[in-house]
Amino acid sequence: MKDCRGHVTVIVSQEERKTGVEYQTIKGEKVPSLGLGTWRLSGQECARAVERALALGYRHFDTAQMYANEGEVGRGIRNSGVDREEVFLVTKVRTSRFSHDDVIRSTHESLKKLRTEYVDLLLMHWPNPSVPLEETLGAMTELQEEGSVRQVGVSNFPPSMVEEATQYANIFCNQVEYHPYRAQGELLEQAKEMDYLLTAYSPVAKGRVSNDAALKEIGQAHGKTPTQVALRWLIQQEKVVAIPKAASEDHLRSNFDILDFELSDEEMERVSALRR
Ligand SMILES: NC(=O)c1ccc[n+]([C@@H]2O[C@H](COP(=O)([O-])OP(=O)(O)OC[C@H]3O[C@@H](n4cnc5c(N)ncnc54)[C@H](OP(=O)(O)O)[C@@H]3O)[C@@H](O)[C@H]2O)c1
């Protein structure tokens, strides 16, 4: 539904509005455990999804220079009327902009598009061996020092590269593909040891978990869908947050509705055993 200004209105009951979600604590900072991924969201659909998500209680958003939707993500946040300080906002520097000056310039462009003075977390999108890690992370640390970026991190980094990255910056996060069919044991151990955030991307395996028989069975015991079980399994792990992408209000709502149940140790094990 839209109001007279063309903004999205979402009817949310008090029961449903559980803002603040659950949190993971990383280096003393709280990060909302469930965020919204925005890859492949664009234009009005993107701005509306972000605005709807904020109305439902989401407070964590993931975008990237590569997604070409930072403007719409910023518009959605602005239109929602939610205070910027309440939102954990993440963007990523594209691999072609990893030289020192490009990192600085492109991040300032991102901030302009996002209509904000800072992002909560800036990530290197993928490793790029043609630019020294020291150069890229050095520039990101300068942005941190000037206040444009609160935390810095990496994405799609194997454990050995995370280790190397810590020589050049205080690494807050590694964002990687993680869902019931994809094991990430080594990174999980490292995240706990080094106290960094492991953000699970493609957390519902791009929709594939919704047909899983084992997840369905576990969900039935809790009155939840297979997708909700997969997301719950992720955020119940130490240092892990999940960022499912959803365009429809139904998906946005049901993905967020995972805060009122818990999986037992045995159920957690059963989901872990689905890895291939
Ligand atoms: N760092 C990286 O290199 C990297 C790479 C990939 C992704 N990411 C980030 O991670 C986010 C999520 O990953 P992803 O988009 O690849 O995959 P995903 O979140 O696992 O899956 C998204 C797909 O699942 C569907 N879906 C969402 N909720 C559902 C539900 N409750 N029931 C059934 N289907 C559902 C969505 O449909 P609708 O859209 O129709 O609702 C969409 O088609 C991205 O948007 C991006 O922000 C980062």
The ligand as an SDF file (V2000), in Angstrom:
LIG
                    3D

 48 52  0  0  0  0  0  0  0  0999 V2000
   29.5860  -10.7280   -1.0620 N   0  0  0  0  0  0  0  0  0  0  0  0
   29.2040  -11.3640   -2.1500 C   0  0  0  0  0  0  0  0  0  0  0  0
   29.9970  -11.6940   -3.0430 O   0  0  0  0  0  0  0  0  0  0  0  0
   27.7510  -11.7230   -2.2950 C   0  0  0  0  0  0  0  0  0  0  0  0
   27.3510  -12.6750   -3.2590 C   0  0  0  0  0  0  0  0  0  0  0  0
   26.0010  -13.0000   -3.3300 C   0  0  0  0  0  0  0  0  0  0  0  0
   25.0930  -12.3780   -2.4890 C   0  0  0  0  0  0  0  0  0  0  0  0
   25.4960  -11.4280   -1.5890 N   0  0  0  0  0  0  0  0  0  0  0  0
   24.5260  -10.7270   -0.7010 C   0  0  0  0  0  0  0  0  0  0  0  0
   23.7110  -11.6970   -0.0470 O   0  0  0  0  0  0  0  0  0  0  0  0
   22.3380  -11.4270   -0.3450 C   0  0  0  0  0  0  0  0  0  0  0  0
   21.5310  -12.7050   -0.3710 C   0  0  0  0  0  0  0  0  0  0  0  0
   22.0580  -13.6440   -1.2870 O   0  0  0  0  0  0  0  0  0  0  0  0
   21.3240  -14.0660   -2.6400 P   0  0  0  0  0  0  0  0  0  0  0  0
   20.4670  -12.9600   -3.0930 O   0  0  0  0  0  0  0  0  0  0  0  0
   22.3660  -14.5880   -3.5500 O   0  0  0  0  0  0  0  0  0  0  0  0
   20.4680  -15.3620   -2.2410 O   0  0  0  0  0  0  0  0  0  0  0  0
   19.3650  -15.7520   -1.1560 P   0  0  0  0  0  0  0  0  0  0  0  0
   19.0990  -14.6520   -0.2090 O   0  0  0  0  0  0  0  0  0  0  0  0
   19.7650  -17.0700   -0.5980 O   0  0  0  0  0  0  0  0  0  0  0  0
   18.0930  -16.0390   -2.0700 O   0  0  0  0  0  0  0  0  0  0  0  0
   17.3140  -15.0260   -2.6490 C   0  0  0  0  0  0  0  0  0  0  0  0
   16.1920  -15.7180   -3.4200 C   0  0  0  0  0  0  0  0  0  0  0  0
   15.4070  -16.4720   -2.4960 O   0  0  0  0  0  0  0  0  0  0  0  0
   14.0540  -16.0570   -2.5700 C   0  0  0  0  0  0  0  0  0  0  0  0
   13.4900  -16.0500   -1.2190 N   0  0  0  0  0  0  0  0  0  0  0  0
   13.7410  -15.1650   -0.2320 C   0  0  0  0  0  0  0  0  0  0  0  0
   13.0080  -15.4510    0.8550 N   0  0  0  0  0  0  0  0  0  0  0  0
   12.2660  -16.5460    0.5410 C   0  0  0  0  0  0  0  0  0  0  0  0
   11.2940  -17.2990    1.2520 C   0  0  0  0  0  0  0  0  0  0  0  0
   10.9540  -16.9960    2.4920 N   0  0  0  0  0  0  0  0  0  0  0  0
   10.7210  -18.3670    0.6130 N   0  0  0  0  0  0  0  0  0  0  0  0
   11.0680  -18.7040   -0.6580 C   0  0  0  0  0  0  0  0  0  0  0  0
   11.9800  -18.0000   -1.3780 N   0  0  0  0  0  0  0  0  0  0  0  0
   12.5790  -16.9440   -0.7950 C   0  0  0  0  0  0  0  0  0  0  0  0
   14.0710  -14.6590   -3.1420 C   0  0  0  0  0  0  0  0  0  0  0  0
   12.8350  -14.4070   -3.7890 O   0  0  0  0  0  0  0  0  0  0  0  0
   12.1640  -12.9270   -3.9430 P   0  0  0  0  0  0  0  0  0  0  0  0
   13.2780  -11.9940   -4.2700 O   0  0  0  0  0  0  0  0  0  0  0  0
   11.1790  -13.1250   -5.0230 O   0  0  0  0  0  0  0  0  0  0  0  0
   11.5160  -12.5590   -2.6420 O   0  0  0  0  0  0  0  0  0  0  0  0
   15.2530  -14.7470   -4.0990 C   0  0  0  0  0  0  0  0  0  0  0  0
   14.8500  -15.3430   -5.3200 O   0  0  0  0  0  0  0  0  0  0  0  0
   22.4080  -10.7070   -1.7020 C   0  0  0  0  0  0  0  0  0  0  0  0
   21.2130  -10.0330   -1.9960 O   0  0  0  0  0  0  0  0  0  0  0  0
   23.5950   -9.8050   -1.4590 C   0  0  0  0  0  0  0  0  0  0  0  0
   23.2290   -8.6940   -0.6670 O   0  0  0  0  0  0  0  0  0  0  0  0
   26.8180  -11.1130   -1.4670 C   0  0  0  0  0  0  0  0  0  0  0  0
  1  2  1  0
  2  3  2  0
  2  4  1  0
  4  5  1  0
  4 48  2  0
  5  6  2  0
  6  7  1  0
  7  8  2  0
  8  9  1  0
  8 48  1  0
  9 10  1  0
  9 46  1  0
 10 11  1  0
 11 12  1  0
 11 44  1  0
 12 13  1  0
 13 14  1  0
 14 15  2  0
 14 16  1  0
 14 17  1  0
 17 18  1  0
 18 19  2  0
 18 20  1  0
 18 21  1  0
 21 22  1  0
 22 23  1  0
 23 24  1  0
 23 42  1  0
 24 25  1  0
 25 26  1  0
 25 36  1  0
 26 27  1  0
 26 35  1  0
 27 28  2  0
 28 29  1  0
 29 30  1  0
 29 35  2  0
 30 31  1  0
 30 32  2  0
 32 33  1  0
 33 34  2  0
 34 35  1  0
 36 37  1  0
 36 42  1  0
 37 38  1  0
 38 39  2  0
 38 40  1  0
 38 41  1  0
 42 43  1  0
 44 45  1  0
 44 46  1  0
 46 47  1  0
M  CHG  2   8   1  16  -1
M  END
$$$$
